[in-house]
Amino acid sequence: MKELNDLKLKVLDLLKEDARRTPILMATMIGATEAEIVTAINELESDHVIVKYAAVVNWSKVEDEKVTALIEVQITPERGRGFEGIAERIYLYPQVKSVYLMSGAYDLLVEVEGHDLREVANFVSEKLSTIDSVLSTKTNFILKKYKQAGIIYEDQEVEPRLMISP
């Protein structure tokens, strides 16, 4: 694992908050030159520290809403590869958005996205459960997202301020 300098850490924090920030804006915010910011971003991209830039979408505001499920998976690790081979086999499916190795009652947490409940259920029963090393699955459907990746999805109601008179 590579240790990052202070400038690169600040750049990462700023991009994490808003990936559309320009190098010149970040330079002003950090107190660096635009060239230093561009160099830092290029190095972070080439070292695969920055892997992708993506928009966070509030799908509840769009007619083409998606169904998301978090699936707890218990597995038997493979000899010589442990959890790696099974995790790789699972994350290669296009429906799978995230796979995490977990501590606790289950081994992997798999985030799956589909157009409806049936599509996700079919994935679990026909693809995930049929993998030899999978011992059990427990599917939890996300009913509503309130906050994700630090972003609050609900429109905030502003509390009216009381007038103070002298």
trRosetta pair geometry for C-beta under 8 A, 3 or more apart (Angstrom, degrees):
i j d omega theta_ij theta_ji phi_ij phi_ji
2 47 6.5 -66 38 -174 159 141
2 49 7.6 -91 64 -71 121 119
4 8 4.2 -114 -175 87 112 126
4 9 5.3 138 107 -55 120 83
4 12 7.5 31 145 -13 167 137
4 44 8.0 36 -123 -99 129 99
4 49 7.2 94 -79 -131 131 161
5 8 5.3 92 57 12 72 102
5 9 7.2 -136 100 -5 36 92
6 9 5.7 -58 -149 37 32 112
6 10 6.4 31 155 -18 66 106
7 10 5.8 -58 -152 36 30 110
7 11 6.4 31 151 -20 65 106
7 30 6.9 87 -138 168 74 145
7 32 6.0 84 -134 -81 116 154
7 36 6.4 -82 -167 157 150 115
7 37 8.0 -132 175 -91 110 55
7 40 5.5 -125 127 -94 108 147
8 11 5.5 -50 -146 35 35 115
8 12 6.4 38 153 -20 65 103
8 40 5.0 -164 -93 -161 74 111
8 43 7.3 -75 -104 84 127 117
8 44 6.0 158 -153 -70 108 113
8 49 7.7 32 173 99 124 163
9 12 5.7 -52 -149 35 31 113
9 13 6.6 34 152 -20 63 103
10 13 5.7 -51 -150 34 34 113
10 14 6.4 30 154 -16 65 106
10 30 5.0 114 132 -117 142 121
11 14 5.9 -58 -149 39 30 109
11 15 6.2 24 156 -14 66 110
11 26 6.2 59 -120 176 75 143
11 30 7.3 -21 -67 -62 67 155
11 37 6.3 157 -105 -143 120 78
11 40 4.9 162 -22 122 163 134
11 41 6.3 -139 175 -69 141 76
11 44 6.9 -154 101 -25 130 152
12 15 5.9 -58 -142 41 29 107
12 16 6.1 34 157 -26 65 107
12 44 6.9 -177 -74 -136 95 152
12 49 7.3 -74 -93 143 126 118
12 50 7.5 -152 -110 -71 87 95
13 16 5.7 -54 -147 32 27 114
13 17 6.7 26 155 -16 61 104
14 17 5.9 -55 -154 34 32 110
14 18 7.2 -46 170 50 64 77
14 21 5.6 -76 155 58 106 161
14 26 5.1 132 117 -121 161 106
14 29 6.4 130 -109 88 139 146
14 30 7.4 -86 -36 -53 145 108
15 18 7.4 -98 -146 76 27 40
15 19 5.1 45 -170 -107 79 65
15 21 6.7 -125 -93 43 55 111
15 26 7.9 -1 -54 -94 78 142
15 41 7.8 129 -66 -113 143 103
15 50 7.1 -24 118 -111 160 125
15 53 7.8 -88 -177 -108 112 98
16 19 7.7 39 -85 -64 15 81
17 21 7.8 41 79 -25 94 132
17 150 7.9 -74 -110 105 62 145
18 21 5.1 96 96 -35 99 97
19 53 4.5 158 169 -147 148 103
19 54 7.6 89 16 39 161 36
21 25 5.0 -122 -169 83 88 125
21 26 5.3 98 136 -55 122 95
21 29 7.9 -34 -169 5 141 144
22 25 4.6 95 56 6 82 102
22 26 7.0 -152 92 -3 43 86
23 26 5.7 -57 -144 41 33 110
23 27 6.1 40 155 -26 67 105
23 34 5.0 89 127 -156 107 81
23 37 4.1 156 -157 103 91 126
23 38 5.0 16 -132 -63 159 79
23 41 6.8 -102 -93 -6 108 141
24 27 5.6 -48 -147 31 31 116
24 28 6.7 33 153 -18 62 102
24 34 4.9 -10 -91 -101 67 120
24 37 7.8 -163 -61 52 25 150
25 28 5.8 -55 -154 35 33 111
25 29 6.3 29 151 -17 66 108
26 29 5.5 -56 -144 39 34 111
26 30 5.9 17 162 -6 70 113
26 32 7.8 -19 125 53 81 108
26 37 5.0 134 90 -138 116 143
27 30 6.3 -64 -138 47 24 98
27 31 7.8 -133 172 45 53 4
27 32 5.0 -104 -139 79 72 72
27 33 5.8 -19 -148 160 130 13
27 34 4.7 -78 -34 -74 158 54
27 36 7.0 120 -115 57 102 95
27 37 4.8 -107 -66 -22 88 135
28 31 7.8 26 -175 -70 23 38
30 37 7.3 146 37 -85 138 108
32 36 4.4 -104 167 78 117 136
32 37 5.9 136 95 -51 122 87
33 36 4.6 101 57 1 81 101
33 37 7.2 -146 96 -4 46 85
34 37 5.7 -56 -153 36 36 113
34 38 6.3 35 152 -19 69 106
35 38 5.7 -52 -144 37 32 110
35 39 6.2 33 155 -19 65 107
36 39 5.8 -55 -148 38 29 112
36 40 6.2 31 153 -21 64 108
37 40 5.7 -54 -147 36 29 112
37 41 6.3 28 155 -17 65 106
38 41 5.9 -54 -147 37 29 110
38 42 6.3 31 154 -19 64 107
39 42 5.8 -55 -147 37 29 112
39 43 6.3 26 156 -16 65 108
40 43 5.9 -58 -149 38 28 109
40 44 6.2 28 154 -19 65 109
41 44 5.7 -56 -145 38 30 112
41 45 6.3 29 156 -18 65 107
41 50 7.1 -4 -158 6 68 158
42 45 5.8 -57 -149 38 28 110
42 46 6.2 21 157 -14 65 109
43 46 5.9 -56 -140 41 30 106
43 47 6.0 20 161 -10 66 112
44 47 6.1 -60 -139 45 25 104
44 49 4.4 -79 -160 65 78 115
44 50 4.5 63 131 -6 105 105
45 48 7.6 27 178 -78 32 32
45 49 7.7 -74 -58 50 21 75
45 50 4.9 -41 -84 68 62 111
48 51 5.9 38 -169 -92 74 78
50 53 7.6 12 176 -57 111 80
56 148 6.8 178 -161 96 123 105
56 149 5.6 -140 -104 60 141 140
56 151 5.5 133 115 24 156 157
57 62 7.2 -9 170 -10 115 139
58 61 4.8 49 103 5 104 113
58 62 7.7 144 96 -9 60 92
58 145 7.7 -151 -134 79 73 122
58 153 5.1 144 -121 -144 114 98
59 62 5.4 -66 -152 42 50 109
59 64 7.6 -84 -157 95 96 65
59 65 5.0 116 148 -133 100 64
59 66 5.1 -61 -167 23 164 89
60 65 6.2 45 -102 -117 40 121
60 144 7.4 39 -80 -138 146 77
60 145 7.3 -160 -22 42 122 94
60 153 7.0 77 31 169 126 131
62 65 6.2 154 80 -70 76 62
66 113 5.2 4 168 -170 133 105
66 114 6.9 144 -166 73 85 27
66 115 6.7 -67 -124 -103 65 37
67 113 7.1 149 78 -157 49 54
67 114 5.2 -26 64 69 100 80
67 115 6.9 24 14 111 98 14
67 116 5.8 77 -7 -142 139 16
67 117 5.8 -141 -162 -67 167 52
67 119 7.3 140 53 56 123 104
67 120 5.7 -109 107 -23 119 132
67 141 6.6 -33 -176 -149 101 109
67 142 7.9 160 -173 54 55 81
68 97 7.7 -34 -133 18 105 145
68 111 6.6 -8 -170 -171 103 92
68 112 7.2 157 -154 83 54 48
68 113 5.2 -20 -100 -101 76 76
68 141 7.4 127 85 -158 48 61
68 142 4.4 -7 82 33 100 124
68 145 8.0 37 43 -54 142 116
69 111 7.5 164 84 -151 46 47
69 112 5.0 -13 60 61 94 97
69 113 8.0 -180 21 -80 67 33
69 114 7.7 4 3 13 106 104
69 120 4.8 120 -2 -174 134 144
69 124 7.8 -60 105 -53 154 125
69 139 5.2 -9 -179 -167 133 96
69 140 6.3 148 -162 76 75 43
69 141 5.0 -41 -100 -98 87 58
69 142 6.8 -154 -90 -2 31 78
70 109 6.1 -9 -173 -173 98 99
70 110 7.4 148 -160 75 48 45
70 111 5.7 -20 -102 -98 69 70
70 139 7.8 145 78 -157 42 49
70 140 4.8 -20 64 66 89 103
70 142 6.7 80 -14 -50 95 95
71 109 7.3 150 74 -160 48 48
71 110 4.4 -24 62 63 102 98
71 111 7.8 -177 18 -79 78 22
71 112 6.1 29 -9 -2 119 116
71 124 6.3 -175 -114 -105 144 113
71 128 6.8 -10 142 175 161 168
71 137 5.5 -14 -176 -165 109 107
71 138 6.9 155 -159 74 58 44
71 139 5.0 -18 -105 -102 87 68
71 140 7.3 -176 -81 23 37 69
72 102 7.9 -58 -135 41 85 156
72 105 7.3 10 -179 95 140 98
72 106 4.0 155 179 4 99 172
72 108 7.7 149 -160 83 40 53
72 109 6.2 -20 -101 -105 59 71
72 137 6.9 146 78 -160 55 50
72 138 4.3 -6 54 54 107 101
72 140 7.3 52 -13 -7 95 107
73 90 7.6 -163 33 -104 174 159
73 106 6.1 113 59 178 30 119
73 107 6.2 -62 97 62 74 87
73 108 4.3 -17 62 65 110 99
73 109 7.5 -177 18 -83 84 22
73 110 5.7 41 -15 -7 126 115
73 128 7.0 -110 -103 179 129 118
73 134 6.0 -60 -165 -134 107 100
73 136 7.5 174 -150 89 45 50
73 137 5.3 -10 -102 -105 72 79
74 105 7.9 -66 -80 144 111 65
74 106 5.1 -102 -67 -132 74 76
74 107 5.7 105 -130 3 42 98
74 134 7.5 102 77 -164 54 58
74 135 4.4 -57 104 65 100 110
74 136 4.6 21 39 48 113 87
74 137 7.7 -145 21 -69 71 38
75 83 6.9 112 80 -124 132 85
75 86 5.3 145 -175 139 158 167
75 107 4.9 -95 31 59 88 149
75 108 6.4 31 -4 0 123 112
75 131 7.9 -24 -119 106 112 120
75 133 4.8 37 -166 138 99 98
75 134 5.5 -42 -101 -101 85 46
75 135 6.1 180 -103 3 24 88
76 133 4.8 -129 57 -154 79 79
76 135 6.2 102 -31 -48 85 108
77 81 7.6 -163 178 87 85 64
77 82 4.6 -30 -163 -155 126 47
77 83 5.4 -61 -112 -59 97 62
77 86 7.5 -123 -123 5 46 129
77 107 7.9 -168 -60 -144 85 152
77 133 7.4 70 -92 -163 9 131
78 81 4.5 2 83 57 115 101
78 82 6.7 -32 55 28 69 9
78 83 7.9 155 19 -77 81 18
78 84 7.9 -86 47 54 113 71
78 85 4.9 -18 27 46 150 132
78 86 6.4 163 -20 -32 108 96
78 133 6.4 -65 -59 -90 84 147
81 84 4.8 -110 173 59 91 102
81 85 4.1 54 122 -22 150 111
82 85 7.8 140 66 10 45 85
83 86 5.9 -71 -163 49 52 105
83 87 5.4 52 146 -26 85 113
83 101 5.6 104 113 -111 157 119
83 107 6.3 -163 -115 170 128 121
83 108 7.1 163 -166 -64 122 104
84 87 5.8 -62 -144 39 25 110
84 88 6.2 24 159 -19 64 108
85 88 5.7 -55 -148 35 28 111
85 89 6.4 30 154 -20 63 105
86 89 5.6 -51 -148 34 34 113
86 90 6.4 30 154 -16 65 106
86 108 7.5 -134 115 -37 111 147
86 131 6.7 114 -144 155 95 141
86 133 5.0 -98 -95 79 133 144
86 134 7.6 154 -160 -61 128 75
87 90 5.8 -60 -151 39 31 109
87 91 6.1 18 159 -13 68 111
87 99 5.3 151 -159 137 90 140
87 101 6.8 -47 -85 -64 144 94
87 108 6.3 180 -98 -108 88 134
88 91 6.1 -58 -136 41 28 101
88 92 6.5 36 162 -30 62 106
89 92 6.3 -57 -157 22 25 114
89 131 6.4 133 116 -126 138 136
90 93 6.5 -47 -175 10 43 109
90 96 5.9 134 152 -101 76 163
90 99 5.6 123 98 -102 117 144
90 108 7.0 107 46 154 166 160
90 110 5.9 -93 165 -109 136 133
90 128 6.8 50 -125 -118 102 88
90 131 7.3 -58 -72 -41 88 164
91 96 5.3 -138 -128 113 43 140
91 99 4.5 -102 -73 2 105 136
92 96 7.6 43 49 45 25 131
93 96 4.6 87 71 -5 93 108
93 123 7.2 123 161 -155 149 115
93 127 6.2 95 -104 156 148 150
95 112 5.1 20 141 -156 101 93
95 113 6.2 -162 -168 58 66 57
95 114 6.0 7 -143 -73 116 86
95 119 7.6 -169 -120 148 134 102
95 120 7.5 164 -179 -108 134 63
95 123 5.1 -105 87 -113 165 153
96 99 6.3 12 174 -49 126 101
96 110 6.0 -57 -133 -169 106 103
96 111 7.1 105 -163 76 61 57
96 112 5.7 -40 -98 -98 54 74
97 111 4.5 -60 66 105 99 105
97 112 6.8 168 8 -104 87 19
97 113 5.2 60 -37 -11 124 111
98 109 7.7 -7 112 108 100 87
98 110 7.3 170 89 -154 59 39
98 111 4.0 32 45 31 95 120
99 108 5.9 -18 -167 -167 91 115
99 109 7.4 157 -155 80 42 51
99 110 5.3 -2 -107 -107 78 74
99 111 7.6 -135 -62 22 41 73
100 108 6.7 144 74 -158 48 60
100 109 4.5 -9 57 54 104 99
100 110 8.0 -159 25 -69 67 37
101 107 6.8 -35 -145 169 69 71
101 108 6.3 -38 -101 -99 47 69
102 106 6.1 32 71 87 132 76
102 107 6.4 147 51 171 84 18
102 108 6.5 155 9 -109 96 14
102 109 5.2 79 -43 -20 131 101
106 109 7.1 104 97 -68 121 71
106 138 7.2 -124 -73 27 148 112
110 128 7.1 -180 79 -124 165 139
112 120 5.5 130 113 -136 121 96
112 123 5.9 178 -167 97 147 151
112 124 7.6 -158 30 -60 169 87
113 120 7.8 -75 -178 -88 10 107
114 117 7.7 133 85 -90 126 10
114 118 8.0 -139 137 73 143 49
114 119 3.4 -179 -177 97 132 116
114 120 4.2 -152 17 -54 138 78
114 123 6.7 -156 -67 -10 132 131
115 119 5.3 80 42 -2 77 155
116 119 5.3 104 55 3 67 100
116 120 7.6 -137 100 2 39 88
117 120 5.9 -62 -155 41 36 107
117 121 6.0 34 152 -20 71 111
117 141 6.8 -20 -114 -104 97 148
118 121 5.6 -56 -142 40 31 112
118 122 6.1 34 158 -21 66 105
119 122 5.9 -53 -148 35 27 111
119 123 6.7 32 151 -21 61 103
120 123 5.6 -51 -153 31 34 114
120 124 6.6 31 152 -17 65 103
120 139 7.3 137 142 -160 112 137
120 141 7.4 124 92 -101 159 99
121 124 5.8 -54 -150 36 33 110
121 125 6.2 16 159 -6 68 112
121 139 7.5 148 -101 109 65 176
122 125 6.1 -63 -138 47 29 100
122 126 5.4 -3 175 8 70 122
122 127 8.0 56 134 -2 65 96
123 126 6.7 -67 -123 51 16 90
123 127 5.2 -36 -164 34 59 121
123 128 6.3 51 142 -13 75 105
124 127 7.5 -33 -73 53 7 79
124 128 5.0 -39 -136 45 45 125
124 129 6.0 55 158 -25 64 104
124 137 5.8 -173 -162 121 108 157
124 139 5.6 -49 -92 -68 161 134
125 128 7.8 20 -14 49 15 85
125 129 5.6 -15 -132 26 32 134
126 129 7.7 54 3 44 13 95
126 130 6.5 -14 176 -13 30 129
127 130 6.4 -79 -152 34 11 107
127 131 7.7 23 155 -36 54 94
128 131 6.4 -45 -169 2 35 110
128 134 6.4 131 159 -108 68 167
128 137 6.0 76 123 -81 123 152
129 134 5.9 -139 -136 107 34 142
129 137 5.8 -96 -83 3 89 131
130 134 7.7 44 53 44 19 130
131 134 4.4 84 71 -11 94 112
134 137 6.7 2 178 -48 122 98
142 145 6.3 26 163 -62 129 83
145 148 5.3 -17 -173 -33 128 118
145 153 5.3 91 108 -17 91 158
146 152 7.0 -26 157 -146 68 71
146 153 6.0 -150 -164 37 21 105
146 154 6.3 -17 -145 -16 71 110
147 150 7.3 -16 176 -148 102 9
147 151 6.6 171 -154 81 67 39
147 152 5.0 -28 -100 -100 93 56
147 153 6.5 -148 -79 -3 36 84
148 151 6.0 -22 69 56 62 89
148 153 6.9 40 11 -46 92 112
152 156 6.9 52 111 -58 141 103
